[in-house]
């Protein structure tokens, strides 16, 4: 009789698989703050909300506006995000690139694989 894995074991297996994905030659690595910003952009996309640069600047826990502008510039140069125009030319919307979406697809496959291995 096989012992059923704990949920923590499944999550740790996912982390192990996700780490392998991060080392694939697709997009340059993100710094921790950039990864957090990417998560916020992805969550807004998932809930069909618009997230603008100004909205992001309002999140004081992320740091100063100057530092955030630097991180956004870095993320654009690395190919993770785009700045899209809105009806107000002064306001830019943050969007994921196709490459970032593919990265999330790969992470999703890691999650499915971790759960299947547990079953």
C-alpha positions as CSV (number, residue, x, y, z in Angstrom):
1,X,0.0,0.0,0.0
2,X,1.5,3.3,-1.1
3,X,1.6,6.2,1.3
4,X,-0.4,9.2,0.0
5,X,1.8,12.3,-0.4
6,X,1.1,15.3,1.7
7,X,0.0,18.5,0.0
8,X,3.4,20.0,0.9
9,X,5.1,17.3,-1.0
10,X,3.1,18.1,-4.1
11,X,4.0,21.8,-3.8
12,X,7.7,21.1,-3.2
13,X,7.6,18.8,-6.3
14,X,6.1,21.7,-8.3
15,X,8.8,24.1,-7.1
16,X,11.4,21.5,-8.2
17,X,9.8,21.3,-11.7
18,X,9.3,25.0,-11.9
19,X,13.0,25.6,-11.1
20,X,13.9,23.5,-14.1
21,X,11.6,25.7,-16.3
22,X,13.3,28.8,-15.1
23,X,16.6,27.5,-16.4
24,X,15.3,27.0,-19.9
25,X,16.7,29.5,-22.4
26,X,13.5,31.5,-23.0
27,X,13.3,34.9,-21.2
28,X,16.0,36.5,-19.0
29,X,15.5,35.9,-15.3
30,X,13.6,38.3,-13.1
31,X,14.7,39.9,-9.9
32,X,12.4,39.2,-6.9
33,X,10.6,42.5,-7.2
34,X,10.1,42.0,-10.9
35,X,8.7,38.6,-10.3
36,X,6.2,40.1,-7.8
37,X,5.2,42.8,-10.4
38,X,4.7,40.1,-13.0
39,X,2.4,38.2,-10.6
40,X,0.3,41.4,-10.1
41,X,0.0,41.9,-13.8
42,X,-0.9,38.3,-14.4
43,X,-3.5,38.3,-11.6
44,X,-5.1,41.5,-13.0
45,X,-5.2,39.8,-16.4
46,X,-6.8,36.7,-14.9
47,X,-9.6,38.8,-13.3
48,X,-10.0,40.8,-16.5
49,X,-8.9,44.0,-14.7
50,X,-6.8,46.7,-16.2
51,X,-3.6,47.5,-14.4
52,X,-1.9,50.7,-15.4
53,X,1.5,52.0,-14.5
54,X,-0.2,54.6,-12.3
55,X,-2.1,51.8,-10.5
56,X,1.1,50.0,-9.8
57,X,2.7,53.2,-8.5
58,X,-0.1,53.4,-6.0
59,X,1.1,50.1,-4.4
60,X,3.5,51.7,-1.8
61,X,4.7,48.3,-0.6
62,X,6.5,47.8,-4.0
63,X,8.8,50.8,-3.5
64,X,9.3,54.3,-4.9
65,X,7.9,55.3,-8.3
66,X,11.4,55.9,-9.6
67,X,12.4,52.4,-8.6
68,X,9.3,50.9,-10.1
69,X,9.8,52.7,-13.4
70,X,13.3,51.2,-13.5
71,X,11.9,47.7,-12.8
72,X,9.2,48.1,-15.5
73,X,11.8,49.3,-18.0
74,X,14.0,46.2,-17.2
75,X,11.0,43.9,-17.5
76,X,10.1,45.4,-20.9
77,X,13.7,45.0,-22.1
78,X,13.8,41.4,-20.9
79,X,10.6,40.7,-22.9
80,X,8.2,40.0,-20.0
81,X,5.8,42.9,-20.3
82,X,4.4,45.5,-22.7
83,X,3.0,49.0,-22.1
84,X,-0.2,49.4,-24.1
85,X,-1.9,52.6,-24.9
86,X,-5.3,53.4,-23.4
87,X,-7.9,56.0,-24.3
88,X,-5.9,58.4,-22.2
89,X,-2.5,58.8,-24.0
90,X,-0.9,59.7,-20.6
91,X,-1.9,56.4,-19.1
92,X,-0.2,53.1,-20.1
93,X,-1.7,49.7,-19.4
94,X,0.6,46.8,-18.3
95,X,0.3,43.6,-20.3
96,X,2.1,40.3,-20.5
97,X,4.0,39.4,-23.6
98,X,3.2,36.3,-25.5
99,X,6.5,34.9,-24.2
100,X,5.4,35.5,-20.6
101,X,2.1,33.7,-21.3
102,X,4.1,30.8,-22.7
103,X,6.2,30.8,-19.5
104,X,3.0,30.6,-17.4
105,X,1.8,27.7,-19.6
106,X,5.0,25.8,-18.8
107,X,4.6,26.5,-15.1
108,X,1.0,25.2,-15.4
109,X,2.3,22.0,-16.9
110,X,4.7,21.6,-14.0
111,X,1.8,22.0,-11.6
112,X,-0.2,19.3,-13.4
113,X,2.8,17.0,-13.5
114,X,3.4,17.4,-9.8
115,X,-0.2,16.6,-9.0
116,X,-0.2,13.6,-11.3
117,X,3.0,12.2,-9.7
118,X,1.3,12.4,-6.3
119,X,-1.7,10.5,-7.5
